[in-house]
Amino acid sequence: MADEDRINPAEDPEAALEALAEGSAPESPARRRRLAMAALYGFRDARRSARIGMAVAAAALLVAVGVAVLALTRDEDEGGGVRAGGSGVVTDDIVASARPGTVYIRASGLGQEASGTGVLVDAGEGLVLTNFHVIALGEDLQAGRPDRLDDAEVRAAAPCQDLALLKVEGLEGRRAIPLGSQGDVRQGDPVVALGYPISASGGKALTSTAGVVSAVHTGLRIPAPDQPRFDNLVQTDAALGAGNSGGPLVGADGRLVGVNTILFAGGKRNPSADQGYAIGVDRVRELLSEFRDGRSRAWFGAGLLTPPARVLERAQLPGGMFVTAAQDGTSAADQRLEQVLITAVDGKRLTSSLASYCRAAGDAASGDELKLTVIARPDGPEQTVAVKLD
């Protein structure tokens, strides 16, 4: 192949990954890198769109059990305002109290963009909590309002909890959303989800949806390759969409109930009404105390992506996780640990699932050392790299 433009990674991300795996991609390292990053972004977005039912053509990318689990990241809605959804009613007071603490987040790099939402947890220090998958692929992070974005950097992260804490400039004068307690939440309580979901208008404005708490404390047991095994989720019928990821789910008192993360959309064999899930505020509180001190869990400074099994099979590669862009100043950046496939952690073999990485990494925290077995190119040997967790 003479030029990467022969493949449109956004339309056919698997073809782009296959070209890289089979050695038919451009020989220039820079051009190969652009193609790889575009393919990874495109594959991620195609999978998420398919899971929410927005892209019928991508239905083949659903997980084998035929269910749809959405990691809610993409663009947002124009026009803003309040939307009613589910069984609850949005009140102006709830929305008004949470609006200043709801932050738009954009990650960009190599000509690609991803976006989501964050929760302002400390206005004085500019600390914003969001989902790890919102920022995992971005080399350049910004946050604020869609019409006024400031630089952001990762303070700490926990990919196996799908959470990350950002330090953001320019949030002076905004009000943080106070943390609630799941002990004070009851089934049937009204809740409001705020965020920047994708919409037909293609704009970027804050929206709100109302619902009730369907379950106060539940896990997600349905296997999905690109999701960790969550064990503390708040289920709601408030309408969620791509772009709500990382945004607040708040109660009638304006306190945080959870961080919006997943939409379960059912499947052909198991149809069901859409179910939204937020990481429970008790888990958020536990991790936030560590994040504030700059302590991460099982994070070495880069993003992780679940590769499609058939791409690995065609390239005769073992199961594993793709390492994407590294954050500046991290161990991954120092060792140039990007664009590689992790096949084992401390000798424990991985499958092509985030859960397998999380099982292998265990409770590793900042300062601990992991030995990553990686493959740097499709026909290359496995190498072991010792990396210190950030």
Sine and cosine of phi, psi and omega as CSV:
sin_phi,cos_phi,sin_psi,cos_psi,sin_omega,cos_omega
0.00,0.00,0.79,-0.61,-0.09,-1.00
-1.00,0.07,-0.41,0.91,-0.11,-0.99
-0.51,-0.86,0.68,-0.74,-0.01,-1.00
-0.91,0.42,-0.27,0.96,-0.01,-1.00
-0.93,0.36,-0.21,0.98,0.06,-1.00
-0.93,0.37,-0.34,0.94,0.06,-1.00
-0.91,-0.42,0.76,-0.65,0.12,-0.99
-0.99,-0.13,0.98,-0.18,-0.09,-1.00
-0.87,0.50,-0.54,0.84,-0.02,-1.00
-0.92,0.39,-0.57,0.82,0.00,-1.00
-1.00,0.07,-0.55,0.84,-0.05,-1.00
-0.67,-0.74,0.93,0.35,-0.08,-1.00
-0.88,0.47,-0.55,0.83,-0.01,-1.00
-0.92,0.39,-0.60,0.80,0.04,-1.00
-0.89,0.46,-0.62,0.79,0.03,-1.00
-0.91,0.41,-0.68,0.73,0.03,-1.00
-0.91,0.42,-0.60,0.80,0.02,-1.00
-0.91,0.41,-0.63,0.78,0.04,-1.00
-0.87,0.50,-0.65,0.76,0.05,-1.00
-0.91,0.40,-0.69,0.73,-0.05,-1.00
-0.92,0.40,-0.58,0.81,-0.08,-1.00
-1.00,0.00,-0.03,1.00,0.06,-1.00
0.99,0.16,0.24,0.97,-0.02,-1.00
-0.99,-0.13,0.09,1.00,0.04,-1.00
-0.99,0.17,0.24,-0.97,-0.01,-1.00
-0.81,0.59,0.56,-0.83,-0.04,-1.00
-0.97,0.24,-0.46,0.89,-0.01,-1.00
-0.87,0.50,0.83,-0.56,0.00,-1.00
-0.83,0.56,-0.65,0.76,-0.03,-1.00
-0.91,0.42,-0.66,0.75,-0.01,-1.00
-0.95,0.32,-0.60,0.80,0.07,-1.00
-0.89,0.45,-0.63,0.77,0.00,-1.00
-0.90,0.43,-0.68,0.73,0.02,-1.00
-0.88,0.47,-0.68,0.73,0.00,-1.00
-0.90,0.43,-0.67,0.74,-0.01,-1.00
-0.89,0.46,-0.73,0.68,-0.04,-1.00
-0.91,0.41,-0.65,0.76,0.03,-1.00
-0.89,0.45,-0.64,0.77,0.01,-1.00
-0.91,0.41,-0.67,0.75,-0.01,-1.00
-0.91,0.42,-0.68,0.73,0.05,-1.00
-0.88,0.47,-0.72,0.70,-0.05,-1.00
-0.90,0.44,-0.66,0.75,0.02,-1.00
-0.90,0.44,-0.68,0.73,0.02,-1.00
-0.87,0.50,-0.74,0.68,-0.04,-1.00
-0.93,0.38,-0.59,0.81,0.02,-1.00
-0.90,0.44,-0.67,0.74,0.00,-1.00
-0.90,0.44,-0.68,0.73,-0.05,-1.00
-0.94,0.34,-0.62,0.79,0.04,-1.00
-0.90,0.44,-0.66,0.75,-0.01,-1.00
-0.88,0.47,-0.64,0.77,-0.10,-1.00
-0.94,0.33,-0.42,0.91,0.04,-1.00
-1.00,-0.04,0.01,1.00,0.04,-1.00
0.99,0.15,0.33,0.94,-0.02,-1.00
-1.00,0.01,-0.26,0.97,-0.04,-1.00
-0.72,-0.69,0.99,-0.13,-0.05,-1.00
-0.88,0.47,-0.58,0.81,-0.04,-1.00
-0.91,0.42,-0.34,0.94,-0.02,-1.00
-1.00,-0.08,0.19,0.98,-0.08,-1.00
-0.87,0.49,-0.45,0.89,0.00,-1.00
-0.91,0.41,-0.26,0.97,-0.01,-1.00
-1.00,0.08,-0.02,1.00,0.02,-1.00
-0.91,0.42,0.43,-0.90,0.00,-1.00
-0.90,0.43,0.37,-0.93,-0.18,-0.98
-0.86,0.51,-0.51,0.86,-0.03,-1.00
-0.96,0.26,-0.04,1.00,0.10,-1.00
0.98,0.20,0.42,0.91,0.04,-1.00
-0.95,-0.33,0.19,-0.98,0.00,-1.00
-0.85,-0.53,0.91,-0.41,0.05,-1.00
-0.87,-0.49,0.86,-0.50,-0.12,-0.99
-0.96,-0.30,0.80,-0.60,0.26,-0.97
-1.00,-0.01,0.91,-0.42,-0.35,-0.94
-1.00,0.10,0.98,0.21,0.01,-1.00
-0.75,-0.66,0.79,-0.62,0.24,-0.97
0.04,-1.00,-0.52,-0.85,-0.06,-1.00
-0.99,0.16,-0.13,-0.99,-0.21,-0.98
-0.78,-0.62,-0.16,-0.99,-0.14,-0.99
-0.97,-0.25,0.57,-0.82,0.07,-1.00
-1.00,-0.07,0.58,-0.81,0.13,-0.99
0.98,-0.19,-0.49,0.87,0.10,-0.99
0.88,0.48,-0.47,-0.88,0.04,-1.00
1.00,0.00,-0.37,-0.93,-0.13,-0.99
-0.87,-0.49,0.72,-0.69,0.09,-1.00
-0.88,-0.48,0.66,-0.75,0.09,-1.00
-1.00,-0.05,0.66,-0.75,0.02,-1.00
-0.37,-0.93,0.37,-0.93,-0.02,-1.00
0.93,0.37,-0.57,-0.82,-0.10,-0.99
-0.97,-0.26,-0.05,1.00,-0.11,-0.99
-0.99,-0.13,0.06,-1.00,0.02,-1.00
-0.81,-0.59,0.79,-0.61,0.04,-1.00
-0.98,0.19,0.75,-0.66,0.11,-0.99
-0.95,-0.31,0.51,-0.86,-0.01,-1.00
-0.86,0.51,-0.59,0.81,-0.05,-1.00
-0.90,0.43,-0.69,0.72,-0.01,-1.00
-0.89,0.46,-0.74,0.67,-0.03,-1.00
-0.90,0.43,-0.69,0.73,-0.03,-1.00
-0.89,0.46,-0.59,0.81,-0.02,-1.00
-0.96,0.29,-0.51,0.86,-0.08,-1.00
-1.00,-0.08,-0.33,0.95,-0.08,-1.00
-0.85,0.53,-0.72,0.70,-0.03,-1.00
-0.90,0.44,-0.36,0.93,-0.02,-1.00
-0.99,-0.14,0.13,0.99,0.03,-1.00
-0.98,-0.22,0.85,-0.53,-0.20,-0.98
-0.88,-0.48,0.69,-0.72,0.10,-1.00
-0.99,0.11,0.69,-0.72,-0.03,-1.00
-0.80,-0.59,0.71,-0.70,0.05,-1.00
-0.77,-0.64,0.76,-0.65,0.09,-1.00
-0.91,-0.42,0.76,-0.65,-0.02,-1.00
-0.64,-0.77,0.41,-0.91,0.03,-1.00
0.08,-1.00,0.65,-0.76,0.04,-1.00
0.82,0.57,0.64,0.77,0.07,-1.00
0.98,0.20,0.10,0.99,-0.01,-1.00
-0.92,-0.40,0.41,-0.91,0.04,-1.00
-0.68,-0.74,0.54,-0.84,0.17,-0.98
-0.67,-0.74,0.47,-0.88,-0.02,-1.00
-0.59,-0.81,0.33,-0.94,0.01,-1.00
-0.26,-0.97,-0.43,-0.90,-0.11,-0.99
-0.76,-0.65,0.37,-0.93,0.05,-1.00
-0.66,-0.75,0.24,-0.97,0.01,-1.00
-0.91,-0.41,0.87,-0.49,0.06,-1.00
-0.96,0.28,0.89,-0.46,-0.04,-1.00
-0.95,-0.32,-0.24,0.97,0.05,-1.00
-0.46,-0.89,0.98,-0.22,-0.06,-1.00
-0.94,0.35,-0.59,0.81,-0.03,-1.00
-0.89,0.45,-0.66,0.75,-0.01,-1.00
-1.00,-0.08,-0.12,0.99,0.00,-1.00
0.94,0.35,0.65,0.76,-0.03,-1.00
-0.99,-0.12,0.81,-0.59,-0.06,-1.00
-0.82,-0.58,0.79,-0.61,0.04,-1.00
-0.99,-0.11,0.66,-0.75,0.03,-1.00
-0.49,-0.87,0.03,-1.00,0.10,-1.00
-0.97,0.26,0.57,-0.82,0.05,-1.00
-0.88,0.48,-0.61,0.79,-0.07,-1.00
-0.93,0.36,-0.29,0.96,0.06,-1.00
-0.92,0.38,-0.60,0.80,-0.13,-0.99
-0.92,-0.39,0.01,1.00,-0.18,-0.98
-0.89,0.45,-0.54,0.84,-0.08,-1.00
-0.99,-0.16,-0.04,1.00,-0.14,-0.99
-1.00,0.00,0.75,-0.66,0.15,-0.99
-1.00,0.06,-0.49,0.87,-0.02,-1.00
-0.88,-0.48,0.90,-0.43,-0.05,-1.00
-0.93,-0.36,0.69,-0.72,0.08,-1.00
-0.67,-0.74,0.43,-0.90,-0.01,-1.00
-0.45,-0.89,0.32,-0.95,0.01,-1.00
0.60,-0.80,-0.82,-0.57,0.15,-0.99
-0.94,-0.34,0.43,-0.90,-0.02,-1.00
-0.82,0.58,-0.53,0.85,-0.02,-1.00
-1.00,-0.07,-0.01,1.00,0.06,-1.00
-0.48,-0.88,0.99,-0.12,-0.04,-1.00
-0.95,-0.31,0.64,-0.77,0.06,-1.00
-0.85,-0.53,0.30,-0.95,-0.03,-1.00
-0.90,0.43,0.54,-0.84,0.05,-1.00
-0.69,-0.72,0.48,-0.88,0.08,-1.00
-0.68,-0.73,0.43,-0.90,-0.02,-1.00
-0.98,0.18,0.86,-0.50,0.07,-1.00
-0.99,0.15,-0.66,0.75,0.01,-1.00
-0.28,-0.96,0.31,-0.95,-0.04,-1.00
-0.44,-0.90,0.39,-0.92,0.06,-1.00
-0.61,-0.80,1.00,0.03,-0.04,-1.00
-0.86,0.51,-0.51,0.86,-0.03,-1.00
-0.98,0.21,-0.13,0.99,0.14,-0.99
-0.93,-0.37,-0.02,1.00,-0.03,-1.00
0.81,0.59,0.71,0.70,0.04,-1.00
-0.71,-0.70,0.50,-0.86,0.08,-1.00
-0.50,-0.86,0.53,-0.85,0.03,-1.00
-0.92,-0.38,0.81,-0.59,0.01,-1.00
-0.96,-0.29,0.54,-0.84,0.18,-0.98
-0.98,-0.22,0.88,-0.48,-0.14,-0.99
-0.84,-0.54,0.71,-0.71,0.07,-1.00
-1.00,0.10,0.38,-0.92,0.17,-0.99
0.98,0.18,0.35,0.94,0.00,-1.00
-0.97,-0.23,0.26,0.97,0.02,-1.00
-0.87,0.49,0.64,-0.77,0.04,-1.00
1.00,0.00,-0.16,0.99,0.05,-1.00
-1.00,-0.01,0.29,-0.96,-0.09,-1.00
-0.91,-0.41,0.76,-0.65,-0.01,-1.00
-0.95,0.31,0.40,-0.92,0.08,-1.00
-1.00,-0.03,0.86,-0.51,-0.01,-1.00
-0.93,0.36,0.52,-0.86,0.00,-1.00
-0.99,0.13,0.67,-0.74,0.09,-1.00
-1.00,-0.09,-0.39,-0.92,0.03,-1.00
-0.60,-0.80,0.70,-0.71,0.01,-1.00
-0.92,0.39,-0.34,0.94,0.07,-1.00
-0.92,0.40,-0.34,0.94,0.01,-1.00
-0.99,-0.13,-0.03,1.00,-0.05,-1.00
-0.99,-0.11,0.65,-0.76,0.02,-1.00
-0.82,-0.57,0.51,-0.86,0.09,-1.00
-0.84,0.54,0.74,-0.67,-0.03,-1.00
1.00,-0.08,-0.16,0.99,0.04,-1.00
-0.89,0.45,0.61,-0.79,0.05,-1.00
-0.95,0.30,0.61,-0.80,0.04,-1.00
-0.64,-0.77,0.37,-0.93,0.04,-1.00
-0.77,-0.63,0.74,-0.68,0.08,-1.00
-0.97,-0.23,0.79,-0.61,0.03,-1.00
-0.90,-0.43,0.51,-0.86,0.02,-1.00
0.17,-0.99,-0.19,-0.98,-0.06,-1.00
-0.84,-0.54,0.94,0.33,-0.06,-1.00
-0.98,0.21,0.33,-0.94,0.08,-1.00
-0.92,0.39,0.51,-0.86,0.03,-1.00
-0.55,-0.84,0.22,-0.98,0.00,-1.00
-0.89,0.45,-0.45,0.89,0.00,-1.00
-0.97,0.23,-0.33,0.94,0.06,-1.00
0.95,0.30,0.25,0.97,-0.04,-1.00
-1.00,0.00,-0.21,-0.98,-0.07,-1.00
-0.67,-0.74,1.00,-0.01,0.04,-1.00
-0.52,-0.85,0.45,-0.89,-0.05,-1.00
-0.93,0.36,0.69,-0.72,0.08,-1.00
-0.80,-0.60,0.28,-0.96,0.00,-1.00
-0.68,-0.73,0.62,-0.79,0.10,-1.00
-0.74,-0.68,0.52,-0.85,-0.06,-1.00
-0.93,-0.38,0.45,-0.89,0.06,-1.00
-0.20,-0.98,-0.33,-0.94,0.06,-1.00
-0.77,-0.64,0.23,-0.97,0.09,-1.00
-0.98,0.19,0.87,-0.49,0.04,-1.00
-1.00,0.06,-0.58,0.82,0.06,-1.00
-0.50,-0.86,0.71,-0.70,-0.08,-1.00
-0.98,0.19,-0.57,0.82,-0.11,-0.99
-0.51,-0.86,0.96,-0.30,-0.02,-1.00
-0.57,-0.82,0.27,-0.96,0.06,-1.00
-0.95,-0.32,0.16,-0.99,0.09,-1.00
-0.91,-0.41,0.96,-0.26,-0.12,-0.99
-0.99,-0.13,-0.19,0.98,-0.01,-1.00
-0.97,0.24,0.83,-0.56,-0.07,-1.00
-0.94,0.35,0.70,-0.71,0.10,-0.99
-0.62,-0.78,0.78,-0.63,-0.14,-0.99
-0.84,0.55,-0.59,0.81,-0.10,-0.99
-0.98,-0.19,0.36,0.93,0.05,-1.00
-0.83,-0.55,0.63,-0.77,0.16,-0.99
-0.96,0.29,0.07,-1.00,0.02,-1.00
-1.00,-0.03,1.00,-0.05,-0.01,-1.00
-0.95,0.32,0.65,-0.76,0.03,-1.00
-0.82,-0.57,0.02,1.00,0.08,-1.00
-0.63,-0.78,1.00,0.00,0.02,-1.00
-0.85,-0.53,0.55,-0.84,0.16,-0.99
-0.98,-0.18,0.84,-0.54,0.02,-1.00
-1.00,-0.04,0.65,-0.76,0.00,-1.00
-0.60,-0.80,0.40,-0.92,0.12,-0.99
-0.99,-0.17,0.15,0.99,0.12,-0.99
-0.89,0.47,0.71,-0.70,-0.06,-1.00
-0.92,0.40,0.80,-0.60,0.06,-1.00
-0.87,-0.49,0.39,-0.92,0.03,-1.00
-0.53,-0.85,0.16,-0.99,0.02,-1.00
-0.86,0.51,0.84,-0.55,-0.07,-1.00
0.91,-0.41,-0.31,0.95,0.08,-1.00
-0.97,0.26,-0.23,0.97,-0.04,-1.00
-0.77,0.64,0.76,-0.65,0.06,-1.00
1.00,0.08,-0.10,0.99,-0.04,-1.00
-0.99,0.10,0.20,-0.98,-0.09,-1.00
-0.99,0.13,0.61,-0.79,0.27,-0.96
-0.93,-0.36,0.91,-0.41,-0.12,-0.99
-0.89,-0.45,0.46,-0.89,0.04,-1.00
-1.00,-0.02,-0.04,-1.00,-0.04,-1.00
-0.89,0.46,-0.41,0.91,0.02,-1.00
-1.00,0.06,0.06,1.00,0.02,-1.00
0.99,0.15,0.04,1.00,0.01,-1.00
-1.00,0.02,0.45,-0.89,-0.03,-1.00
-0.94,0.35,0.79,-0.61,0.10,-1.00
-0.99,-0.13,-0.55,0.84,0.01,-1.00
-0.09,-1.00,0.11,-0.99,0.04,-1.00
-0.95,-0.32,0.91,-0.42,-0.07,-1.00
-0.85,0.52,0.76,-0.65,-0.15,-0.99
-0.65,-0.76,-0.65,0.76,-0.19,-0.98
-0.70,-0.72,0.59,-0.81,0.22,-0.98
-0.86,-0.51,0.85,-0.52,0.09,-1.00
-0.99,-0.10,0.91,-0.42,-0.12,-0.99
-0.97,-0.25,0.13,0.99,-0.01,-1.00
0.97,0.24,-0.12,-0.99,-0.01,-1.00
-0.42,-0.91,0.02,-1.00,-0.05,-1.00
-0.87,0.49,-0.65,0.76,-0.04,-1.00
-0.99,0.13,-0.43,0.90,-0.05,-1.00
-0.74,-0.67,0.93,0.38,-0.03,-1.00
-0.91,0.41,0.57,-0.82,0.02,-1.00
-0.36,-0.93,0.29,-0.96,0.12,-0.99
-0.94,0.35,0.48,-0.87,0.00,-1.00
-0.85,0.52,0.68,-0.73,0.03,-1.00
-0.82,-0.57,0.82,-0.57,0.05,-1.00
-0.99,-0.10,0.55,-0.84,0.01,-1.00
-0.74,-0.67,0.68,-0.73,0.06,-1.00
-0.84,-0.55,0.62,-0.79,0.09,-1.00
-0.90,0.44,0.83,-0.56,-0.11,-0.99
-0.86,0.51,0.59,-0.81,-0.08,-1.00
-0.89,0.45,-0.46,0.89,0.05,-1.00
-0.90,0.43,-0.64,0.77,0.08,-1.00
-0.93,0.36,-0.62,0.78,0.05,-1.00
-0.85,0.52,-0.72,0.69,-0.03,-1.00
-0.88,0.48,-0.67,0.74,-0.01,-1.00
-0.87,0.49,-0.73,0.68,-0.04,-1.00
-0.96,0.27,-0.57,0.82,-0.05,-1.00
-0.88,0.47,-0.57,0.82,0.03,-1.00
-0.90,0.44,-0.55,0.84,0.06,-1.00
-0.98,0.21,-0.69,0.73,-0.02,-1.00
-0.85,0.52,-0.63,0.78,-0.02,-1.00
-0.86,0.51,-0.51,0.86,0.02,-1.00
-1.00,0.02,0.12,0.99,0.00,-1.00
0.98,0.21,0.31,0.95,-0.02,-1.00
-0.99,-0.14,0.80,-0.59,-0.01,-1.00
-0.96,-0.28,0.10,-0.99,0.09,-1.00
-0.78,-0.63,0.84,-0.54,0.10,-0.99
0.82,0.57,0.55,0.84,-0.02,-1.00
-0.84,-0.55,0.81,-0.59,-0.01,-1.00
-0.94,-0.34,0.17,0.99,0.16,-0.99
0.95,-0.31,0.14,0.99,-0.02,-1.00
-0.70,-0.72,0.22,-0.98,0.06,-1.00
-0.99,0.12,0.38,-0.93,0.01,-1.00
-0.80,-0.61,0.68,-0.74,0.00,-1.00
-0.75,-0.66,0.67,-0.74,0.05,-1.00
-0.99,0.13,0.89,-0.45,-0.02,-1.00
-0.99,0.17,0.50,-0.87,0.07,-1.00
-0.92,0.39,0.70,-0.71,-0.09,-1.00
-0.86,0.51,-0.63,0.78,-0.07,-1.00
-0.94,0.35,-0.46,0.89,0.08,-1.00
-0.91,0.41,-0.68,0.73,0.02,-1.00
-0.91,0.42,-0.65,0.76,-0.01,-1.00
-0.90,0.45,-0.71,0.71,-0.02,-1.00
-0.91,0.42,-0.52,0.85,0.03,-1.00
-1.00,0.05,0.04,1.00,-0.03,-1.00
0.83,0.56,0.70,0.72,0.04,-1.00
-0.95,-0.32,0.51,-0.86,0.05,-1.00
-0.97,0.26,0.14,-0.99,0.08,-1.00
-0.91,0.42,0.44,-0.90,0.01,-1.00
0.14,-0.99,-0.16,-0.99,0.00,-1.00
-0.86,-0.52,0.70,-0.71,0.08,-1.00
-0.98,0.22,0.72,-0.69,0.17,-0.99
-1.00,-0.05,0.80,-0.60,-0.05,-1.00
-0.98,-0.21,-0.79,-0.62,-0.07,-1.00
-0.98,0.19,0.66,-0.75,0.06,-1.00
-1.00,-0.02,0.56,-0.83,0.08,-1.00
-0.99,0.14,0.66,-0.75,0.00,-1.00
-0.84,0.55,0.64,-0.77,0.07,-1.00
0.99,0.15,0.10,1.00,0.00,-1.00
-0.98,-0.19,0.17,-0.99,0.03,-1.00
-0.87,0.49,-0.62,0.78,0.00,-1.00
-0.89,0.46,-0.65,0.76,0.02,-1.00
-0.93,0.37,-0.66,0.75,-0.01,-1.00
-0.87,0.49,-0.60,0.80,-0.03,-1.00
-0.99,-0.13,0.12,0.99,-0.03,-1.00
0.80,0.60,0.70,0.71,-0.03,-1.00
-1.00,0.03,0.98,0.20,-0.01,-1.00
-0.67,-0.74,0.42,-0.91,0.07,-1.00
0.83,0.55,0.65,0.76,0.04,-1.00
-0.80,-0.60,0.28,-0.96,0.04,-1.00
-0.96,-0.29,0.86,-0.51,0.09,-1.00
-1.00,0.10,0.84,-0.54,-0.02,-1.00
-0.95,-0.31,-0.28,0.96,0.03,-1.00
-0.38,-0.93,0.45,-0.89,0.08,-1.00
-0.79,-0.62,0.87,-0.50,-0.06,-1.00
0.78,0.63,0.64,0.77,0.05,-1.00
0.99,0.14,-0.08,1.00,0.00,-1.00
-1.00,-0.02,0.87,-0.49,-0.07,-1.00
-0.93,0.36,0.60,-0.80,0.02,-1.00
-0.98,-0.21,0.48,-0.88,0.28,-0.96
-0.99,-0.16,0.00,-1.00,0.02,-1.00
-0.99,0.10,0.93,0.36,0.03,-1.00
-0.43,-0.90,0.58,-0.81,0.05,-1.00
-0.90,0.43,-0.55,0.84,0.00,-1.00
-0.87,0.49,-0.59,0.81,0.01,-1.00
-0.92,0.38,-0.61,0.80,0.08,-1.00
-0.89,0.45,-0.68,0.74,-0.04,-1.00
-0.92,0.40,-0.62,0.79,0.06,-1.00
-0.90,0.43,-0.65,0.76,-0.04,-1.00
-0.95,0.30,-0.63,0.77,-0.02,-1.00
-0.97,0.26,-0.40,0.92,0.07,-1.00
0.87,0.49,-0.70,-0.72,-0.03,-1.00
-0.99,-0.14,0.40,0.92,-0.02,-1.00
-0.83,0.56,0.70,-0.71,-0.06,-1.00
-0.80,-0.60,0.08,-1.00,-0.01,-1.00
-0.79,0.62,0.72,-0.70,-0.01,-1.00
1.00,-0.09,-0.39,0.92,0.06,-1.00
-0.96,0.29,0.34,-0.94,0.02,-1.00
-0.90,-0.43,0.72,-0.69,0.09,-1.00
-0.89,-0.46,0.56,-0.83,0.10,-0.99
-0.98,-0.22,0.94,-0.35,-0.03,-1.00
-0.99,-0.12,0.79,-0.61,0.14,-0.99
-1.00,-0.04,0.85,-0.52,-0.12,-0.99
-0.76,-0.65,0.40,-0.92,0.15,-0.99
-0.87,-0.49,0.85,-0.52,-0.11,-0.99
-1.00,0.05,-0.37,0.93,0.04,-1.00
-0.51,-0.86,0.39,-0.92,-0.12,-0.99
-0.81,0.59,-0.62,0.78,-0.04,-1.00
-0.99,-0.16,0.22,0.98,-0.07,-1.00
-1.00,-0.01,0.26,-0.97,0.01,-1.00
-0.99,0.17,0.29,-0.96,0.14,-0.99
-0.96,0.27,0.64,-0.77,0.04,-1.00
-0.78,-0.63,0.49,-0.87,0.03,-1.00
-0.96,-0.29,0.79,-0.61,-0.01,-1.00
-0.84,-0.55,0.80,-0.59,0.08,-1.00
-1.00,0.05,0.83,-0.56,-0.04,-1.00
-0.79,-0.61,0.69,-0.72,0.03,-1.00
-1.00,-0.02,0.78,-0.63,-0.06,-1.00
-0.95,0.32,0.64,-0.77,-0.03,-1.00
-0.99,0.11,0.00,0.00,0.00,0.00
